[in-house]
Amino acid sequence: MGKILKSFLLIIIIPIIVISLVSCTGSYLWKYTTKGETLVQVSTIDALLNGVYDGVIDFKTLKGYGDFGIGTFDRLDGEMIGYDNKFYQIKADGKAYQVSGEMTSPFASVTFFDLDSKIKLTDGMDFKKLQEYLDSELPTDNIFYAVKIEGIFTYMKTRSVPAQQKPYPSLTEATKNQPEFEFNEVSGTVVGFHCPPYVSAINVPGYHLHFIDESKNAGGHILDFKIKEATVYIDETSQFMMLLPNSESDFYKIDLNQDKQTEIEEIEK
């Protein structure tokens, strides 16, 4: 079950918010409702880079904060993708499995997707060109965006990570021999976020996207793709909330003063 979390609430734009305490798995989390757009994040990317892989929140609880998003699982056991009110686990065999409410995550980013705009994408556009194109279309680089792409891809390259054993290696070490998967002429859904550059120690700056095929059988963390026919759906997300592990977690024991940007760039490629 999930360990105790502490909640750190950073509201960039504040609409009407109601906050109350609720008990969950023997712990207390902030429970809130809002009419605005909120990205809710569990732990930080720098903690994950430092090997903090023990799950701290179960998916039954996480679903209360959002049903659209990405992340990973206890012991770094695969890639998480969530949309349409369901979560999936892409394990190191490249296959997708539906997630139970009792499973836990050490790192996740979720929201309730609310469409603000959609754009038809150009045939032949690869991952790099997509990022450049969306950067030119988004109104600002200074807020968060939830990104969903539905369509057909002439090529898709993904990866996943096998479960790790203690003492946990760093994320850089854990991904050195990561299994990679290639798909041709595949239909499916891309889910993820664009995060602003000022959150580099908290989340992945820029685009962090995961993929699952139309049959919900396979997918992973996206390394590259080429679009045949697709539409991107954007949710402008101007609020941010963090749930941090408590003193039972290795989160309290690591040094988070180091600049990990180079490691993030290495792992994301």
GICORBEL-V616186 format. One record per backbone hydrogen bond with DSSP energy under -1.0 kcal/mol. CO is the residue of the C=O (numbers start at 1). NH is the residue of the N-H. E is the energy in kcal/mol with one decimal. If there is no record, write none. Layout:
CO & NH & E
CO & NH & E
//
This chain:
4 & 246 & -1.8
6 & 244 & -4.1
8 & 242 & -3.4
10 & 240 & -1.3
18 & 33 & -1.3
20 & 31 & -2.7
22 & 29 & -1.7
24 & 27 & -2.0
27 & 24 & -2.9
29 & 22 & -1.6
31 & 20 & -2.5
33 & 18 & -1.6
39 & 241 & -2.6
40 & 110 & -2.6
41 & 243 & -2.9
42 & 108 & -1.1
44 & 48 & -1.7
45 & 49 & -2.4
46 & 50 & -1.3
47 & 52 & -2.0
48 & 51 & -1.8
49 & 171 & -1.5
51 & 53 & -1.3
53 & 75 & -2.5
57 & 105 & -2.2
58 & 62 & -2.6
59 & 63 & -2.1
61 & 64 & -1.5
62 & 65 & -2.0
68 & 111 & -2.1
69 & 82 & -2.7
70 & 109 & -2.9
71 & 80 & -2.7
73 & 76 & -2.4
75 & 164 & -3.1
76 & 78 & -2.1
79 & 90 & -3.3
80 & 71 & -1.2
81 & 88 & -2.6
82 & 69 & -2.3
83 & 86 & -1.4
86 & 83 & -2.1
87 & 99 & -2.2
88 & 81 & -1.9
89 & 97 & -2.1
90 & 79 & -2.5
91 & 94 & -2.4
94 & 219 & -1.4
95 & 91 & -2.0
97 & 89 & -3.4
100 & 103 & -1.1
101 & 60 & -2.1
103 & 59 & -2.1
104 & 74 & -1.9
105 & 56 & -2.6
105 & 57 & -1.1
107 & 72 & -2.1
108 & 42 & -2.9
109 & 70 & -1.7
110 & 40 & -3.1
111 & 68 & -1.9
117 & 234 & -3.2
119 & 232 & -2.8
122 & 125 & -1.7
125 & 227 & -2.7
126 & 130 & -2.4
127 & 131 & -2.1
128 & 132 & -2.0
129 & 133 & -2.6
130 & 134 & -3.0
131 & 135 & -2.2
132 & 136 & -1.3
134 & 138 & -2.5
144 & 237 & -3.0
145 & 194 & -2.5
146 & 235 & -2.4
147 & 192 & -1.7
148 & 233 & -3.7
149 & 190 & -3.0
150 & 231 & -2.2
151 & 188 & -2.2
152 & 228 & -2.6
152 & 229 & -2.1
153 & 186 & -2.4
155 & 226 & -2.5
156 & 183 & -2.7
157 & 223 & -3.0
157 & 224 & -1.6
158 & 181 & -2.9
159 & 221 & -2.7
161 & 78 & -1.3
170 & 174 & -2.5
171 & 175 & -1.8
173 & 176 & -1.1
175 & 178 & -1.4
179 & 160 & -1.7
181 & 158 & -2.6
183 & 156 & -2.1
186 & 153 & -3.0
187 & 214 & -2.6
188 & 151 & -1.9
189 & 212 & -2.1
190 & 149 & -2.1
191 & 210 & -3.1
192 & 147 & -3.0
193 & 208 & -2.3
194 & 145 & -2.0
195 & 206 & -2.9
196 & 199 & -1.6
197 & 200 & -1.1
199 & 202 & -2.1
199 & 203 & -3.0
201 & 46 & -1.3
202 & 45 & -2.3
206 & 195 & -2.3
208 & 193 & -1.8
209 & 222 & -2.3
210 & 191 & -2.7
211 & 220 & -2.4
212 & 189 & -2.7
213 & 216 & -2.1
217 & 96 & -2.3
218 & 213 & -2.6
220 & 211 & -2.9
221 & 159 & -1.5
224 & 157 & -3.0
226 & 154 & -1.5
226 & 155 & -1.4
227 & 124 & -3.8
229 & 152 & -3.4
230 & 121 & -2.7
231 & 150 & -2.2
232 & 119 & -2.5
233 & 148 & -2.4
234 & 116 & -3.0
234 & 117 & -1.7
235 & 146 & -2.5
237 & 144 & -1.6
239 & 39 & -2.4
240 & 10 & -1.2
241 & 41 & -3.1
242 & 8 & -3.7
243 & 43 & -2.7
244 & 6 & -5.3
246 & 249 & -1.9
249 & 252 & -1.5
250 & 253 & -1.8
260 & 264 & -2.2
261 & 265 & -2.3
262 & 266 & -1.9
263 & 267 & -2.3
264 & 268 & -2.4
//
